[in-house]
Amino acid sequence: MIQTASTYARNRAHAGGLLFPVLALLVLAFGASAFITYVLWPRWPDPVVVTDAPALPVTVAGVAFNIPPAAMRVPVQRHPGEHERVDLAFMWPSLDPPDPASNSVVSPQIAPGAATKSLERLFVTISAAGDTLPPAERVKNIYPRYTSASAVPGPEGLSVLAFADGTPYQGEDLIYDAETPGNFLVRCSRHGAGPTPGMCLYGQRINTADVIVRFPRDWLGDWRIVAAKIERLINTISHQAE
């Protein structure tokens, strides 16, 4: 039987309509196979990190630091050489690196239910300063635009200057040594609902790198001890004590 032109065209159209679903099924099957292979493929375990491992020589924005690998919160950062930033945690009050086997990464943004463990730690971030103003310049040129009119007494000789509502720092306070303002100054969030504590930020510029230290606001009751330990820690990891 001779196939007419119209019949041939209909057959080709029908075959073309079946081709797309077949190709889609093949793509899905290939994707599923690739995923299963990736999940089941054997991997080498991450290197074991111990708390007394030698410090790693790293540089951030060209500034040299000596960092204990166990203090590095992000495992991929645990290598010597150049880094864009380094995220660290130290036990309080010993300032020893935490035991890497004790738990996983702990966030400096303390959430309800994690407050107890996080309160035992001091968090440090080292990053490139870039075009940002040093902490001392922010106090002179940035913060006064957003603070309230006058300071109130704080714990142990500190002064508390609240940031105004509707500003980028709403809900935070500028807290400093009332006798010597340049001696100690931090920016702290206020205590939140439930177990979420306020956190304080202490910043120090080292050449072209910024070192930001985070700690619970409740520690300000012993702020002189906190300030001394922070200074000692920064000196230790940045060679300034030499």
Contacts in CASP RR format, 6 or more apart in sequence:
PFRMAT RR
TARGET T0000
AUTHOR 0000-0000-0000
METHOD contacts of the structure
MODEL  1
MIQTASTYARNRAHAGGLLFPVLALLVLAFGASAFITYVLWPRWPDPVVV
TDAPALPVTVAGVAFNIPPAAMRVPVQRHPGEHERVDLAFMWPSLDPPDP
ASNSVVSPQIAPGAATKSLERLFVTISAAGDTLPPAERVKNIYPRYTSAS
AVPGPEGLSVLAFADGTPYQGEDLIYDAETPGNFLVRCSRHGAGPTPGMC
LYGQRINTADVIVRFPRDWLGDWRIVAAKIERLINTISHQAE
3 11 0 8 1.000
46 75 0 8 1.000
47 78 0 8 1.000
49 69 0 8 1.000
49 70 0 8 1.000
49 78 0 8 1.000
49 100 0 8 1.000
50 70 0 8 1.000
50 100 0 8 1.000
51 68 0 8 1.000
51 70 0 8 1.000
51 96 0 8 1.000
51 97 0 8 1.000
51 98 0 8 1.000
51 99 0 8 1.000
51 100 0 8 1.000
53 68 0 8 1.000
53 69 0 8 1.000
53 70 0 8 1.000
55 66 0 8 1.000
55 67 0 8 1.000
55 68 0 8 1.000
55 69 0 8 1.000
55 237 0 8 1.000
56 66 0 8 1.000
56 67 0 8 1.000
56 68 0 8 1.000
56 69 0 8 1.000
56 78 0 8 1.000
56 79 0 8 1.000
56 80 0 8 1.000
56 81 0 8 1.000
57 64 0 8 1.000
57 65 0 8 1.000
57 66 0 8 1.000
57 80 0 8 1.000
57 81 0 8 1.000
58 64 0 8 1.000
58 65 0 8 1.000
58 66 0 8 1.000
58 67 0 8 1.000
58 80 0 8 1.000
58 81 0 8 1.000
58 82 0 8 1.000
58 83 0 8 1.000
58 86 0 8 1.000
59 65 0 8 1.000
59 81 0 8 1.000
59 82 0 8 1.000
59 83 0 8 1.000
60 82 0 8 1.000
60 83 0 8 1.000
60 84 0 8 1.000
60 85 0 8 1.000
60 86 0 8 1.000
60 126 0 8 1.000
60 127 0 8 1.000
60 128 0 8 1.000
60 209 0 8 1.000
61 127 0 8 1.000
61 128 0 8 1.000
61 129 0 8 1.000
61 130 0 8 1.000
61 207 0 8 1.000
61 208 0 8 1.000
61 209 0 8 1.000
62 82 0 8 1.000
62 207 0 8 1.000
62 208 0 8 1.000
62 209 0 8 1.000
63 206 0 8 1.000
63 207 0 8 1.000
63 208 0 8 1.000
63 209 0 8 1.000
63 238 0 8 1.000
64 238 0 8 1.000
64 239 0 8 1.000
65 86 0 8 1.000
65 126 0 8 1.000
65 237 0 8 1.000
65 238 0 8 1.000
65 239 0 8 1.000
66 236 0 8 1.000
66 237 0 8 1.000
66 238 0 8 1.000
66 239 0 8 1.000
67 86 0 8 1.000
67 88 0 8 1.000
67 237 0 8 1.000
68 97 0 8 1.000
69 78 0 8 1.000
69 97 0 8 1.000
70 97 0 8 1.000
70 98 0 8 1.000
70 99 0 8 1.000
70 100 0 8 1.000
71 88 0 8 1.000
71 89 0 8 1.000
71 90 0 8 1.000
71 97 0 8 1.000
71 98 0 8 1.000
71 124 0 8 1.000
72 78 0 8 1.000
72 86 0 8 1.000
72 87 0 8 1.000
72 88 0 8 1.000
73 87 0 8 1.000
73 88 0 8 1.000
73 89 0 8 1.000
73 105 0 8 1.000
73 106 0 8 1.000
73 123 0 8 1.000
74 87 0 8 1.000
74 105 0 8 1.000
77 83 0 8 1.000
77 86 0 8 1.000
77 87 0 8 1.000
83 126 0 8 1.000
84 127 0 8 1.000
84 128 0 8 1.000
85 125 0 8 1.000
85 126 0 8 1.000
85 127 0 8 1.000
85 128 0 8 1.000
86 125 0 8 1.000
86 126 0 8 1.000
86 127 0 8 1.000
87 123 0 8 1.000
87 124 0 8 1.000
87 125 0 8 1.000
88 123 0 8 1.000
88 124 0 8 1.000
88 125 0 8 1.000
88 126 0 8 1.000
88 237 0 8 1.000
89 97 0 8 1.000
89 98 0 8 1.000
89 106 0 8 1.000
89 108 0 8 1.000
89 121 0 8 1.000
89 122 0 8 1.000
89 123 0 8 1.000
89 124 0 8 1.000
90 96 0 8 1.000
90 97 0 8 1.000
90 98 0 8 1.000
90 121 0 8 1.000
90 122 0 8 1.000
90 124 0 8 1.000
90 233 0 8 1.000
91 97 0 8 1.000
91 98 0 8 1.000
91 120 0 8 1.000
91 121 0 8 1.000
91 122 0 8 1.000
92 119 0 8 1.000
92 120 0 8 1.000
92 121 0 8 1.000
92 122 0 8 1.000
92 215 0 8 1.000
92 219 0 8 1.000
93 225 0 8 1.000
93 229 0 8 1.000
95 122 0 8 1.000
95 229 0 8 1.000
95 232 0 8 1.000
95 233 0 8 1.000
98 121 0 8 1.000
103 117 0 8 1.000
106 114 0 8 1.000
106 117 0 8 1.000
106 118 0 8 1.000
106 121 0 8 1.000
107 114 0 8 1.000
107 118 0 8 1.000
108 118 0 8 1.000
108 123 0 8 1.000
108 199 0 8 1.000
108 214 0 8 1.000
109 199 0 8 1.000
110 118 0 8 1.000
110 119 0 8 1.000
110 196 0 8 1.000
110 197 0 8 1.000
110 199 0 8 1.000
110 216 0 8 1.000
111 196 0 8 1.000
112 194 0 8 1.000
112 195 0 8 1.000
112 196 0 8 1.000
113 195 0 8 1.000
115 195 0 8 1.000
115 196 0 8 1.000
115 197 0 8 1.000
118 216 0 8 1.000
119 197 0 8 1.000
119 216 0 8 1.000
119 218 0 8 1.000
122 213 0 8 1.000
122 214 0 8 1.000
122 215 0 8 1.000
122 229 0 8 1.000
122 230 0 8 1.000
122 233 0 8 1.000
123 213 0 8 1.000
123 214 0 8 1.000
123 215 0 8 1.000
124 211 0 8 1.000
124 212 0 8 1.000
124 213 0 8 1.000
124 214 0 8 1.000
124 233 0 8 1.000
124 237 0 8 1.000
125 211 0 8 1.000
125 212 0 8 1.000
125 214 0 8 1.000
126 209 0 8 1.000
126 210 0 8 1.000
126 211 0 8 1.000
126 212 0 8 1.000
127 209 0 8 1.000
127 210 0 8 1.000
127 212 0 8 1.000
128 208 0 8 1.000
128 209 0 8 1.000
128 210 0 8 1.000
129 205 0 8 1.000
129 208 0 8 1.000
129 209 0 8 1.000
129 210 0 8 1.000
130 208 0 8 1.000
132 210 0 8 1.000
133 141 0 8 1.000
133 142 0 8 1.000
134 205 0 8 1.000
135 185 0 8 1.000
135 203 0 8 1.000
135 204 0 8 1.000
135 205 0 8 1.000
136 182 0 8 1.000
136 205 0 8 1.000
139 174 0 8 1.000
139 181 0 8 1.000
139 185 0 8 1.000
143 163 0 8 1.000
143 169 0 8 1.000
143 174 0 8 1.000
143 187 0 8 1.000
145 167 0 8 1.000
146 163 0 8 1.000
146 164 0 8 1.000
146 167 0 8 1.000
146 168 0 8 1.000
146 169 0 8 1.000
147 161 0 8 1.000
147 162 0 8 1.000
147 163 0 8 1.000
147 164 0 8 1.000
147 174 0 8 1.000
148 161 0 8 1.000
148 162 0 8 1.000
148 163 0 8 1.000
148 164 0 8 1.000
150 161 0 8 1.000
151 159 0 8 1.000
151 160 0 8 1.000
151 161 0 8 1.000
151 178 0 8 1.000
152 159 0 8 1.000
152 160 0 8 1.000
152 161 0 8 1.000
152 162 0 8 1.000
153 159 0 8 1.000
153 160 0 8 1.000
153 178 0 8 1.000
154 160 0 8 1.000
154 175 0 8 1.000
154 220 0 8 1.000
155 220 0 8 1.000
155 221 0 8 1.000
155 223 0 8 1.000
156 220 0 8 1.000
156 221 0 8 1.000
156 222 0 8 1.000
156 223 0 8 1.000
156 224 0 8 1.000
157 177 0 8 1.000
157 178 0 8 1.000
157 179 0 8 1.000
158 175 0 8 1.000
158 176 0 8 1.000
158 177 0 8 1.000
158 178 0 8 1.000
158 184 0 8 1.000
158 220 0 8 1.000
158 223 0 8 1.000
159 175 0 8 1.000
159 176 0 8 1.000
159 177 0 8 1.000
159 178 0 8 1.000
159 181 0 8 1.000
160 173 0 8 1.000
160 174 0 8 1.000
160 175 0 8 1.000
161 173 0 8 1.000
161 174 0 8 1.000
161 175 0 8 1.000
161 176 0 8 1.000
162 171 0 8 1.000
162 173 0 8 1.000
162 174 0 8 1.000
163 169 0 8 1.000
163 170 0 8 1.000
163 171 0 8 1.000
163 172 0 8 1.000
163 173 0 8 1.000
163 174 0 8 1.000
164 170 0 8 1.000
165 171 0 8 1.000
169 187 0 8 1.000
171 189 0 8 1.000
171 190 0 8 1.000
172 187 0 8 1.000
172 188 0 8 1.000
172 189 0 8 1.000
172 190 0 8 1.000
173 187 0 8 1.000
173 188 0 8 1.000
173 190 0 8 1.000
174 185 0 8 1.000
174 186 0 8 1.000
174 187 0 8 1.000
175 185 0 8 1.000
175 186 0 8 1.000
175 187 0 8 1.000
175 188 0 8 1.000
175 200 0 8 1.000
175 220 0 8 1.000
176 182 0 8 1.000
176 184 0 8 1.000
176 185 0 8 1.000
176 186 0 8 1.000
177 183 0 8 1.000
177 184 0 8 1.000
177 185 0 8 1.000
183 227 0 8 1.000
184 223 0 8 1.000
184 224 0 8 1.000
184 227 0 8 1.000
185 202 0 8 1.000
186 200 0 8 1.000
186 201 0 8 1.000
186 202 0 8 1.000
186 220 0 8 1.000
187 200 0 8 1.000
187 201 0 8 1.000
188 198 0 8 1.000
188 199 0 8 1.000
188 200 0 8 1.000
188 201 0 8 1.000
188 217 0 8 1.000
188 220 0 8 1.000
189 198 0 8 1.000
189 199 0 8 1.000
189 200 0 8 1.000
189 217 0 8 1.000
190 198 0 8 1.000
190 217 0 8 1.000
191 197 0 8 1.000
191 198 0 8 1.000
191 217 0 8 1.000
192 198 0 8 1.000
197 216 0 8 1.000
197 217 0 8 1.000
197 218 0 8 1.000
198 216 0 8 1.000
198 217 0 8 1.000
198 218 0 8 1.000
199 214 0 8 1.000
199 215 0 8 1.000
199 216 0 8 1.000
199 217 0 8 1.000
200 214 0 8 1.000
200 215 0 8 1.000
200 216 0 8 1.000
200 217 0 8 1.000
200 219 0 8 1.000
200 220 0 8 1.000
201 212 0 8 1.000
201 213 0 8 1.000
201 214 0 8 1.000
202 212 0 8 1.000
202 213 0 8 1.000
202 214 0 8 1.000
202 215 0 8 1.000
202 230 0 8 1.000
203 210 0 8 1.000
203 211 0 8 1.000
203 212 0 8 1.000
203 213 0 8 1.000
204 210 0 8 1.000
204 211 0 8 1.000
204 213 0 8 1.000
204 234 0 8 1.000
205 211 0 8 1.000
206 234 0 8 1.000
206 238 0 8 1.000
206 240 0 8 1.000
211 234 0 8 1.000
211 238 0 8 1.000
213 230 0 8 1.000
213 233 0 8 1.000
213 234 0 8 1.000
215 226 0 8 1.000
215 230 0 8 1.000
219 226 0 8 1.000
220 226 0 8 1.000
232 241 0 8 1.000
234 240 0 8 1.000
235 241 0 8 1.000
END
